[in-house]
Amino acid sequence: MQLGKMRIRRWRSASVAVFLGIIGWNFAAYGAEDYTQWAHACNITLNSSATGANVATQQLGFPVLVRLTSATPAFSFAQAMTAGQDIRFSKSDGTHLPYQIERFDQANQLAEVWVKADVNGNDAAQYITMYWGNGTAADSSNGAAVFNNGFAGVWHLGETGNINANGYADATGATPLTGVGMVAGDETNAVIGIGQNFGSANVSNILAGVTGKYLAAAAGPSETGESITAMVWAQLTGAASQQYIFNQGSPGDTRWDLGVNPTNPFPFEFDVIDHTSGNFATDV
């Protein structure tokens, strides 16, 4: 089984997640805050109407994905600092919006930025403003300020493949992951930024010791009595056996795992395992 281009987003929420990209661009005047030291600005339209993302209800504190490329109108990577330290976002009234830069690759002109914004339902005219072009600005990218609306964990997985303790960051700051069997070169282009390639099928029984590649957390948020939503961006390129790509827990307790099982009607599964007996308490 070959698995690659994987992304994990996990939060305690029953709401439906809809990701809004850049719908339209227009030059904008500077906002009400002191952005007069920024040389460039433009509006980003968030079209939630039927002609756009088709979101009927208001989404408060929603992480909006902003993609930047060489083809993005009005924006030039050459006008920003090398790592995007001077990027800023605001509401239409100039109020600062929290954001996290997942990737800012000036050389290849590729960037993904998550911006926490209130998105109105069925609104084709709403917008946020992006600013850039201030060579003295300090970096204010802050994932914990973006993914704090019920998220239990957010792993972008943009790191070089590694087995360092806590080598894979959690954007919320709560639960970093440690790679098992991961090596430099496992990082790969993904649907959003950079992801990880987990290679061929591994032994499905983690209790006996998996020899393949996966990400582990010894501890983390308790799922007892919780309703959770787990979201993964992945490319499944063939699977002959069950493979876990993420697990939380340690010997002697109950642990949950996320992985793939080609024998199921749906290839991805979420399991809660009694770590002492190895029995599946829940198989979703």
VENURRA-V879555 format. One record per residue. D_CENTER is the distance of its C-alpha to the mean C-alpha in Angstrom with 1 decimal. Layout:
d_center->[D_CENTER:D_CENTER]
This chain:
d_center->[23.7:21.3:17.6:15.1:12.1:10.0:6.4:6.3:5.6:9.0:11.3:15.0:15.7:18.0:16.9:15.7:12.3:12.9:10.8:13.3:13.7:16.6:19.7:22.5:23.5:26.7:28.1:28.2:30.4:29.1:28.0:29.9:28.4:29.9:28.0:31.3:30.5:27.8:29.4:27.1:25.3:24.3:23.2:20.1:21.2:19.0:21.1:20.6:24.1:25.2:25.2:21.5:18.6:21.4:20.1:23.3:22.5:21.1:17.6:17.8:15.1:12.5:9.3:10.6:9.1:12.0:12.9:15.9:18.3:22.0:22.8:21.2:24.4:25.5:23.1:24.1:22.2:25.7:26.1:23.1:23.0:22.0:18.5:18.1:19.4:21.4:18.7:19.1:18.5:20.9:22.0:25.0:27.3:25.9:24.1:21.3:17.7:15.1:12.3:10.0:10.5:7.9:11.0:14.5:16.9:20.2:22.3:20.6:19.6:15.9:13.2:9.9:9.8:8.3:11.6:12.7:15.6:18.1:18.4:21.8:22.6:24.7:24.8:25.1:26.2:23.6:21.9:20.2:21.6:20.1:22.4:22.9:26.0:26.9:27.7:28.3:25.1:23.1:19.4:17.9:14.1:13.1:9.7:12.0:13.7:10.8:9.3:12.9:13.8:14.2:10.9:12.2:9.3:5.6:5.7:4.4:8.1:9.6:12.7:16.1:17.0:18.8:20.4:20.6:20.4:17.0:16.0:12.3:10.8:9.2:7.8:10.4:13.0:14.3:13.9:13.4:14.1:17.1:17.5:20.6:22.2:19.5:21.1:20.7:20.1:17.7:14.9:14.9:13.9:11.1:10.6:7.9:9.2:10.2:9.9:12.7:16.0:17.5:20.9:23.7:24.4:24.8:27.1:25.9:27.7:25.5:28.4:30.7:28.3:25.8:26.7:23.7:20.1:17.6:15.5:17.3:17.3:20.9:20.2:17.7:17.7:20.7:20.3:24.0:24.8:21.3:19.8:16.2:13.7:11.6:9.4:9.1:9.1:12.2:15.5:18.5:21.4:24.0:24.5:27.8:27.0:24.6:21.7:19.3:16.1:15.1:17.7:18.4:22.1:25.2:28.7:30.8:28.3:26.2:22.8:20.1:18.6:16.2:17.5:19.6:23.2:25.0:27.9:26.0:26.2:22.4:20.9:18.1:19.3:18.6:21.6:23.1:25.7:28.7:28.5:32.2:33.5:30.7:31.0:28.2:28.2:25.7:24.5:22.2]
